[in-house]
Amino acid sequence: MDIALNILQITIPALFVLLATYFTQKQLLKGEAQRRRTELLRVYSSAITPIRLQAYERLTLFLERITPDQLVMRLPCNQLTANQLQSNLLETIRQENEHNLSQQLYVGNDVWIMVQHAKESMVQLVNTCASQLNPEDSGIRLATLLLDTYHGVDETPIHVAIDLLKREMNEQFGDNQ
């Protein structure tokens, strides 16, 4: 009986020490894992934030570049027929869009849908204006009709998309103006 009592006197305190060590180590490891997770989020955030800001900038630039004012200024309208200008305008819009497709990874789905809607509305505007003219008319006539039609609308899909881009960017980066 003395041997069993001696074993219990040694075993019970050793069990308490073992349990205390186990729970202490568990808390330390949990704290270390939390610290690592926080550090990883900080590094991720510092790496992704500039990329996301660049995406907002690039999409805003894309939308500005596909406005009729910008499109018409980049093409030699006086040297082209209406049909040729229409083709060049549509190709320019397509190229600008393709150049910015990867930006959808960094913006919200609603913003991306609105950007694509703005692009499609520009394609539709070019096609609608071109359909009102004879294909052999001067490119200047198409350019003038395009600009007049675009500026005759108060709120264009491009402006709506830019406003949505600004709003989402301000929400994401804390500048709630």
N, C-alpha and C positions, 0 to 999 in steps of 0.2 A: 504494500500500500504506500509505503514511503517513496518507493521508486516512481509510482504513478503520480503521486503528489509533486515530486520534484520535476517530473517531465511536464506536468501542467503548469508549474510555476515558471518554467523556462519557455514553454510553448505559447502560452497566452500572451505574455508581453511581446514575444517575437511576432505573433500574429498582428498585434496592434501596431507594432513598428512597420511591419510589411504593408498593412492596410493604409497607414498614414503615408508611407512612401509612395504607394500606388496612386492614391488620390492626389498627392502633391505633384507627382510626375504627370498625371493626367491633366491637371490644371495648367501646368507649365507648357505642356505640349499643345494644349488647346489655345493658350495665349500666343504661343509662337506661330501656330497655324493662322490665327486671326491677324497677327502682325504681318505675316507673309502675304496673306490675302489682301490686306489693306495696301501694302507696298506694291503689289502687282496691279491693283486697281489704279493706284496713283501713276504708275509708269504707263499703264495702258491709256489712261485718260490724257496724260501729257503727250503721248504719241498720236492719239487719234483726234484730239481736238484741233490741231492745225489742219489735218486732212479734211475734217468735216467743215471747218470754216472755208477752206479752199473750195470744197464742193458747192457751198452756198454762193461763193463768189463766181465760180465758173458757170453755174446755172443762171445766175443773174446776167452775166456777160452773154451767155448763149441767147437768153431771151431778148436782150437789147440788140444783139447782132441780127436777129431775124425780124426785127421791126421793118416795115417797108422803107422808112427813112434810111436805115443803114444798108439794107439790101440794094436799094436803087443806087445809092452812092458808090457802091463797089463794082457796079457793072456798067459797061459802055452802052447805055440805053439808046443813044442816038445812032449807034452803028448796027443795031439789031432790029429784027422784026418783032412784032408782038409775040409771035409763036416762039421765036428763039429766046426772047427775054423770059417768057414763061418757063421754058425748059431750064434756063440758067438759074432762075430764081428758085425753082423747085429743087434743083441739084444742090444749090448752095445751102438751102434749108436742111436737106437730107445730110449733107456732109457735116454741117454744124451739129446736127443732132447725133450723128454717129460718133463724133469726136467727144461727146459728153455723156454717152450711155452709161459709163461706169459710175457716174456721180449718183446714180440711183441708190447705190449701196450706203450712202452717207446721209441721205435725207429721208424724211418720212414718206410713207406710201401716198398720202394725200397730196403732198407737195409734188411728188414725181408724176402723179396722175394729172395734176393741174399743169405742170410744165409740158407734158405730152399733149394735153388738150390745147394749150396755147400754140404749140407747133402745128398741130392739125388744123387749127382755125386759120393760121397763116397760109397753109397749103390750100385750104378751101377758099380763102380770100383771093389768092393769086389765080386759082382756077376759075373762080366766079368772074373776076374782072376780065380775064383773058377770054372767057366765053362770050363776053359782051362786045368784043371787037373782032374784026376780020383778022385772020392769022397773018396776013401780009401788011397789016397796019404797022406804023412806026412803034418801036419800043418805047418811045417817049410818050405816046398816047396811053400805053398800058401802064407805064410808071406814074403818069399823072392821075389816071383813074384809080390806081392802087392807093396812091397817097391820099387822094380826096376821099375815097371810101373809108380808109383806115382812120383818118382824122375826123371823119363825120360821126364816129362812135365815141360816146363819153367814156365808157369803161371797157377797155379791150381785154380779151383773155390774157394777153401778155402782162398788162398792168395788174390784173387779178393774181396771176401766178407770182409776179415779183412781190406783191404785198404779202402773199402767203409765205413765200420764202423768207421774207424779213421777219414776219411774225413767228414762224417756227424757229428761226435762228435766235431771235430774242428770247423765246421760251427755253430753248436748249442751253443757252449760255448766260441766262440770268439777267439780261438787260431788258427788263419789262418796261418799255417806254410807251 
